[in-house]
Amino acid sequence: MDATHPRSRARRSLTPLAAGACAIALAGGCAGPGPAPSSAPVRQQAVPRAAGDLEDQYRAVIKDVLPSVVQIGAGEGLGSGIVYDDKGHIVTNAHVVGDEKSFDVSVATGEKVLKASLVSSYPEQDLAVVRLDDVPDGLRAAEFGDTDEVEVGQIVLAMGSPLGLSSSVTQGIVSAVGRTVSESGSGGGTGATLADMVQTSAAINPGNSGGALVNLDSEVIGVPTLAATDPQLGGSAAPGIGFAIPVSMVRTVADQIIESGKVTDSGRAALDITGRTVVDDRYQPAGVAIVSAQEGGAADEAGMRVGDVITRIGDTPVTTITSLSEALADDRPGQRIRVTYTRGDAAKTAEVTLGEI
């Protein structure tokens, strides 16, 4: 799945919509030639009660959560973040903070820009935590939900600062769960492979990165991070296909960063190697060659060595570094897997006890 990072690279100006050829009358339609309008009163249609109830629910969720969603200025880029606790910690995407160490933060309920500093970034899961230098009175932490309760078909709202438009809200549904998506390593992306992502139809645009995907119980269930792109459309965003990091991973990473200043237990499996994609005689990707293997690491302990070319993890073919990462995304450290590889012209297999990123 190709994906793009919805981080606004620069503050954008907006062109006002052009005025129409006619004014819109209160009851609808344009004034123009024809008979004089009737003097009879216009009857306003009543909003169906079910629709009214849903609107009321939307308004309640927005009122509850939007004060906890902030805009983050990182150098020339803009992104979003979520107030994590009352101590001023804010969780966002690693690709939003980039290489910056200090940030300008705008909260939905505040008039002045606040300063914040980086606590730590974890590009392997595209998450980061920053902390406000001075915590304002009334700062409201968001309520975080339960990943296990996220279901396909749930109505969700995405809150953030698309294109620099702070405090924006879009709506959609949970389209799928458990997606594995690989980010691009270019254009500010981390190149991470992200497992268990929540797919949503809620619009996710540049600047939404690091914001909140929220259910109708006013709980954050994910951090919007990626929008799918369509190669047939020149790499432009594919409407209605966005991805959010699940709240369970957000909590895991944020709690460790806040407590220890770094991630100490990623829960992500690894072969403990550095590799590169190799190609076959037709210049097609054909596997991952081991460039270096950590001494005493997973691959080394299984008898694999530099120059071996990995072609399969279990029953899953491996052709590129990305496909290798995706094949390992659902595995856990300490798990035993079968790795198929070639050494020269010989095909071999190894039972590997996985390490940890």
C-alpha positions in Angstrom: 0.0 0.0 0.0 1.5 3.3 -1.1 0.9 6.0 1.4 1.6 9.7 1.9 2.2 11.5 5.2 -0.6 14.0 5.9 1.8 16.6 7.3 1.5 20.1 6.0 4.9 21.1 4.7 4.4 24.8 4.8 1.8 27.2 6.0 -0.6 27.6 3.1 -2.7 30.6 2.1 -6.3 30.1 1.1 -8.0 31.7 -1.9 -11.5 32.9 -1.1 -14.2 31.2 -3.1 -15.4 33.3 -6.0 -18.7 35.0 -5.6 -21.5 33.3 -7.6 -23.5 34.9 -10.4 -26.4 35.4 -8.1 -27.1 35.7 -4.4 -28.7 32.6 -2.7 -32.1 33.4 -1.4 -33.0 32.4 2.1 -35.4 29.7 0.8 -32.9 28.5 -1.9 -32.5 29.2 -5.6 -31.3 32.3 -7.6 -33.1 35.5 -8.4 -33.6 35.9 -12.1 -36.1 36.6 -14.9 -39.6 35.1 -14.4 -42.8 35.7 -12.5 -42.7 37.5 -9.2 -42.2 35.3 -6.2 -45.3 34.3 -4.3 -46.0 36.1 -1.0 -47.0 32.8 0.6 -44.8 31.9 3.6 -42.1 29.3 3.0 -42.5 26.2 5.1 -39.1 25.0 6.5 -38.7 21.2 6.5 -38.2 19.6 9.8 -35.0 17.7 10.4 -35.8 14.0 11.0 -35.3 13.2 14.7 -32.7 10.5 14.0 -30.6 12.9 12.0 -31.0 15.5 14.7 -29.9 13.0 17.4 -26.8 12.2 15.4 -26.0 15.9 14.9 -26.4 16.4 18.6 -24.0 13.5 19.3 -21.4 14.9 16.9 -21.6 18.3 18.6 -21.2 16.7 22.0 -18.1 14.8 20.9 -16.5 17.8 19.2 -17.1 19.9 22.4 -15.6 17.1 24.5 -12.5 16.3 22.4 -11.5 19.3 20.3 -10.0 21.3 23.2 -7.5 18.4 23.6 -6.3 18.6 19.9 -3.5 21.0 19.1 -1.7 22.4 16.1 2.1 21.8 16.1 4.5 24.0 14.2 7.8 22.3 13.5 10.2 24.4 11.5 8.4 25.0 8.2 5.9 22.2 8.6 2.6 21.9 10.4 0.9 18.9 12.0 -1.4 18.1 14.9 -1.1 16.5 18.3 -3.2 15.3 21.2 -2.9 16.4 24.8 -1.9 13.2 26.6 -2.0 14.3 30.3 -2.3 17.3 32.6 1.4 17.7 32.8 1.6 19.1 29.2 2.7 16.0 27.4 1.4 15.9 23.8 1.6 12.8 21.6 2.0 13.2 17.8 3.7 11.6 14.8 7.5 11.3 14.6 7.3 12.6 11.0 5.5 15.7 12.3 8.4 16.6 14.7 11.1 15.6 12.2 14.5 16.7 13.3 13.2 19.6 15.3 13.7 20.0 19.1 11.4 22.9 19.8 7.9 23.7 18.6 5.0 26.2 18.5 1.8 24.8 19.8 -1.7 26.3 19.4 -4.5 24.9 21.5 -8.1 25.1 20.4 -9.1 27.2 23.3 -6.1 29.5 23.6 -5.2 32.7 21.9 -1.4 32.7 22.1 1.1 30.2 20.7 2.8 28.0 23.4 6.3 26.7 23.3 7.1 23.0 23.6 10.2 20.8 23.6 10.8 17.3 22.3 10.7 14.5 24.9 11.6 11.7 22.5 10.8 10.5 19.0 10.3 6.9 18.0 10.4 6.7 14.2 10.1 2.9 14.2 6.4 3.4 15.1 6.1 7.0 13.8 5.2 8.4 17.2 6.7 11.1 19.3 6.0 13.0 22.6 6.6 16.8 23.1 6.0 18.7 26.3 4.7 22.2 26.8 7.3 24.4 28.5 4.6 26.1 30.5 1.3 24.3 31.1 -1.7 26.7 30.8 -4.6 26.5 33.2 -7.5 24.4 32.0 -5.4 22.3 29.7 -7.6 19.2 29.0 -6.2 15.8 28.4 -8.0 13.6 25.9 -9.7 10.3 26.9 -8.2 7.3 25.2 -10.3 4.3 24.3 -9.7 0.5 23.8 -8.3 -0.9 20.6 -10.1 -4.2 21.2 -13.5 -2.4 21.0 -12.8 -0.8 17.6 -15.1 -2.3 15.0 -15.6 -2.0 11.3 -18.6 0.3 10.7 -18.2 2.5 13.7 -18.7 6.2 13.0 -15.5 8.2 13.7 -14.4 11.8 13.6 -10.9 12.9 12.6 -9.8 16.1 14.3 -6.7 18.1 13.5 -5.2 20.9 11.4 -5.4 19.9 7.7 -3.6 22.5 5.5 -3.1 24.6 8.6 -6.8 24.9 9.3 -6.7 24.4 13.0 -9.6 22.7 14.9 -11.0 21.0 11.7 -13.3 18.0 11.9 -14.2 15.4 9.3 -16.4 12.3 9.7 -16.4 8.8 8.3 -16.4 5.2 9.5 -13.9 2.6 10.5 -13.4 0.8 7.2 -11.1 -2.0 8.3 -8.8 -2.9 11.2 -5.5 -4.8 11.4 -4.0 -3.3 8.3 -0.2 -3.4 7.8 1.1 -0.3 6.0 4.6 0.8 5.1 5.5 4.5 5.0 7.7 6.0 2.4 11.2 6.9 3.6 11.3 10.0 1.5 9.5 13.3 1.7 9.9 13.4 5.5 8.5 9.9 6.1 10.1 7.6 8.6 10.1 4.5 6.4 8.4 2.5 9.2 6.2 -0.5 8.7 3.1 -0.1 10.9 1.0 -3.0 11.9 -2.6 -3.2 13.2 -3.5 0.1 11.7 -7.1 1.4 11.7 -8.4 2.2 8.2 -10.9 5.0 8.0 -13.0 6.8 5.4 -12.8 10.1 7.4 -10.8 12.6 5.3 -7.2 12.8 6.3 -5.3 15.6 4.6 -1.8 17.2 5.0 -1.7 18.6 8.6 -4.0 15.9 10.1 -0.9 13.9 11.1 -0.7 13.4 14.8 -4.3 14.4 15.4 -7.2 12.4 16.9 -9.5 9.7 15.4 -12.4 9.7 17.8 -15.4 7.5 18.4 -18.9 8.7 19.4 -18.1 8.1 23.1 -15.5 10.9 22.8 -12.6 8.5 23.1 -9.5 8.7 21.0 -9.1 5.3 19.1 -6.2 6.2 16.9 -3.7 8.8 15.6 -4.2 9.7 11.9 -0.9 9.2 10.2 -1.2 8.2 6.5 -3.4 8.7 3.5 -3.3 6.1 0.7 -2.0 7.3 -2.7 -3.0 6.1 -6.1 -0.1 5.6 -8.6 -2.5 5.8 -11.5 -3.4 9.3 -10.4 0.2 10.4 -10.3 0.6 9.6 -6.6 -2.2 11.9 -5.4 -4.2 10.9 -2.4 -6.9 8.3 -2.9 -10.1 9.7 -1.4 -11.6 7.9 1.6 -8.6 5.7 2.5 -6.7 6.9 5.5 -4.8 5.1 8.3 -4.5 5.7 12.0 -2.1 4.2 14.5 -4.2 2.2 17.0 -4.6 3.6 20.5 -3.0 0.6 22.2 0.3 1.3 20.4 0.0 5.0 21.1 -0.3 4.3 24.9 2.5 1.8 24.9 5.0 4.2 23.2 3.8 7.4 25.0 3.9 5.8 28.5 7.4 4.6 28.0 8.7 7.9 26.6 7.1 9.8 29.5 8.4 7.4 32.1 11.9 6.7 30.7 12.6 9.3 28.1 12.7 6.6 25.4 11.0 3.4 24.3 12.5 0.5 26.3 10.2 -2.3 25.2 8.9 -1.9 21.6 7.1 -5.3 21.3 8.3 -5.3 17.7 10.1 -8.4 16.3 13.4 -8.3 14.5 15.9 -10.5 12.8 18.7 -8.3 14.2 20.2 -7.7 10.7 20.9 -4.9 8.3 19.8 -5.8 4.8 19.4 -4.5 1.3 17.0 -5.4 -1.5 18.6 -7.5 -4.3 17.3 -8.0 -7.9 17.3 -11.0 -10.2 18.4 -11.3 -13.9 15.4 -9.3 -15.0 16.2 -6.5 -12.5 13.1 -7.4 -10.4 13.3 -7.5 -6.6 14.2 -11.0 -5.5 15.0 -10.9 -1.8 16.9 -9.2 1.0 20.6 -9.7 1.4 22.2 -9.6 4.8 24.7 -6.8 4.9 25.4 -7.2 8.6 24.2 -9.4 11.4 24.3 -8.5 15.1 26.6 -10.8 17.0 24.5 -13.0 19.2 21.3 -11.7 17.5 18.4 -13.7 16.1 19.8 -14.4 12.6 23.4 -15.0 13.9 22.2 -17.5 16.5 20.3 -19.4 13.8 23.5 -19.7 11.7 22.7 -17.1 9.1 25.5 -14.8 7.9 26.5 -11.9 5.7 25.7 -12.5 2.1 22.7 -14.8 2.7 19.6 -13.7 0.8 16.3 -14.0 2.6 13.4 -15.1 0.3 10.6 -16.2 2.6 9.4 -15.7 6.2 7.2 -18.7 7.0 4.9 -19.0 3.9 5.2 -15.3 3.0 7.5 -14.4 0.1 10.1 -11.7 0.7 11.3 -9.6 -2.2 12.2 -6.3 -0.7 13.2 -4.7 2.7 9.6 -3.4 2.9 8.1 -6.9 2.4 10.5 -8.3 5.0 9.3 -5.7 7.5 5.7 -6.4 6.7 6.2 -10.2 7.1 7.6 -9.6 10.6 5.0 -6.9 11.6 2.6 -9.3 13.2 5.2 -11.4 15.0 6.5 -10.9 18.5 10.0 -11.0 20.1 10.8 -14.5 21.3 8.6 -16.2 18.7 10.2 -18.9 16.5 9.7 -18.6 12.8 11.1 -20.4 9.7 13.3 -18.3 7.4 14.1 -19.5 3.9 17.2 -18.1 2.3 19.8 -18.8 -0.3 23.6 -19.0 0.2 25.3 -19.0 -3.2 23.2 -21.5 -5.3 21.9 -23.5 -2.3 18.5 -23.0 -0.8 18.4 -23.2 3.0 16.0 -22.8 5.9 16.6 -21.8 9.5 14.5 -21.8 12.6 14.9 -18.3 14.1 14.0 -17.0 17.6 13.1 -13.4 16.9 14.8 -10.5 18.6 13.4 -7.0 19.3 13.7 -3.8 17.5 
